[in-house]
Amino acid sequence: MAVMEITKDNFEAEVLKSEVPVLADFNADWCGPCKSMRPMLDELAKENTSYKIVSINIDDEDELAEDYDVASIPCLVVFKDGKEVNRSIGLIPKDAIAALMEE
C-alpha cells in the first residue's frame, strides 16, 4: 500500500475510523528532514499490511496540525482505534519508525 495523502476532509474516515493502526506523518514540502524520511515511509508502506501510513502537509492542513499540537516536524503520530498512542519528533531511522508501531 502506498502512503496516502490526508486532508481534513478524509482525516476522520482514513485515520480516526481506520480498522488498522495508522502512522501519520506531519510534514512540509520545505522541510529537509521530512524529505529524507519520506523514502523510508514509502518502503514501510509497501512492506507491511498490518498498519497504514498517511502523510499530512502542515502548510495545507494547518487545522489538523493545530488539533494535534504539532509544533516541530517531521512529527510521526501513531493512532490506534482513533486515539493517539505514540509520537516521535524529528528524523529517525527506518527501524525506529517501524518500532513506533510495535509499542
Secondary structure as GFF3:
##gff-version 3
##sequence-region A 1 103
A	DSSP	beta_strand	4	5	.	.	.	ID=ss1
A	DSSP	alpha_helix	11	11	.	.	.	ID=ss2
A	DSSP	pi_helix	12	16	.	.	.	ID=ss3
A	DSSP	beta_strand	22	27	.	.	.	ID=ss4
A	DSSP	alpha_helix	32	47	.	.	.	ID=ss5
A	DSSP	beta_strand	52	57	.	.	.	ID=ss6
A	DSSP	alpha_helix	62	67	.	.	.	ID=ss7
A	DSSP	beta_strand	75	80	.	.	.	ID=ss8
A	DSSP	beta_strand	83	89	.	.	.	ID=ss9
A	DSSP	alpha_helix	94	102	.	.	.	ID=ss10
###
